Amino acid sequence: MNQTVAISAEAVGGSLDGKNVVIFGGTSGIGLSAAIQAKAAGAHVTVIGNDRQRAQQAASENGLDDWRAADVTNPETITEAVSTLDRVDHLVLLAGTFVAGKVLEADVSYLRRAFDERIWAAIHTLRALGDKLAPDASITLISGALADRPNAYGVAVLGAASAAMEAFGRGLAMELAPRRVNTLSPGPIDTPILSKALGDGRDSYVASLKQTLPLHRLGTAEEAGAAVVFLMTNGFMNGAVLNIDGGSRLV
Ligand SMILES: NC(=O)c1ccc[n+]([C@@H]2O[C@H](COP(=O)([O-])OP(=O)(O)OC[C@H]3O[C@@H](n4cnc5c(N)ncnc54)[C@H](OP(=O)(O)O)[C@@H]3O)[C@@H](O)[C@H]2O)c1
């Protein structure tokens, strides 16, 4: 028996035609890849990063619509950056660095950045946007596998800030409903963050990490960026944490 199945664009995601997408941390790595994919799906895309030149370059080299520079640990620059935005249909908050330092050794002011870049940056951004956030907007936050699987090498605070983002996302989904709020939790993804954090040690770290991973490779920015676009576009994803880790949590 033949059956006709109607598939709505909202259910399967897909088109972002005419939607305004704003990505903090969209000038590099996962965020830049999400920006490129959102643009290809028809969105008007604004990327925001800390480094002004990198933000301008990321937008111009990838045909993105607009860019801003803001330091998400500085609320004034967030307010300034969003002051000239119009309605935001999809907000993505990925800006952050690999804050690594042992609890008994690192400067507390440095460790505090893990929360400043994530929880407090999200709070300041949402307050700065106010009613610019569309009533049916999606918000995508970032955490990371370290929230579930820490190690002994100085990631306790970053893991805690990441776990906090997941709890924050669930609370926001209730406070901001019917806006949707989700959190992406990546495992190891091969982006510039590794060189920024490890410098010359990046290659040996990646080589030894690959041996331990089920897929014997890191994820790509494209794979993680596609997961961001999925969270934006699937209208029934809400209050969720999406792991994209190649099975790294299993080992
Ligand atoms: N890659 C991974 O394995 C992995 C795993 C778990 C979680 N994550 C998280 O995923 C997010 C994106 O990481 P990624 O791998 O794509 O790293 P990335 O390539 O280094 O990109 C980070 C982005 O965040 C921006 N950023 C950093 N600090 C900022 C600040 N203070 N103010 C404004 N923008 C700032 C960067 O802009 P500038 O370049 O101008 O600084 C850049 O656009 C991060 O929050 C990271 O912690 C990554």
The ligand as an ORCA input file, in Angstrom:
! r2SCAN-3c Opt
* xyz 0 1
  N      37.414     22.209     20.128
  C      37.093     21.413     21.118
  O      37.644     20.297     21.249
  C      36.055     21.810     22.128
  C      35.566     20.840     23.008
  C      34.612     21.215     23.948
  C      34.165     22.519     24.001
  N      34.670     23.438     23.133
  C      34.176     24.810     23.241
  O      33.637     25.214     22.006
  C      33.754     26.638     21.856
  C      34.333     26.940     20.491
  O      35.621     26.352     20.473
  P      36.469     26.122     19.153
  O      37.103     24.809     19.303
  O      35.678     26.450     17.941
  O      37.620     27.226     19.406
  P      38.248     28.401     18.527
  O      38.491     27.957     17.131
  O      39.393     28.893     19.324
  O      37.081     29.504     18.513
  C      36.771     30.217     19.670
  C      35.920     31.402     19.290
  O      35.566     32.090     20.509
  C      35.989     33.460     20.396
  N      36.364     33.962     21.718
  C      37.215     33.438     22.623
  N      37.306     34.216     23.714
  C      36.474     35.277     23.483
  C      36.122     36.427     24.211
  N      36.643     36.682     25.423
  N      35.242     37.293     23.670
  C      34.710     37.054     22.453
  N      34.994     35.995     21.699
  C      35.881     35.113     22.213
  C      37.161     33.416     19.450
  O      37.417     34.697     18.932
  P      38.973     35.184     18.835
  O      39.634     34.198     17.919
  O      38.895     36.557     18.319
  O      39.529     35.105     20.246
  C      36.653     32.417     18.430
  O      35.727     33.028     17.552
  C      34.624     27.104     23.035
  O      33.801     27.647     24.039
  C      35.276     25.831     23.526
  O      35.590     25.867     24.919
  C      35.583     23.116     22.197
*
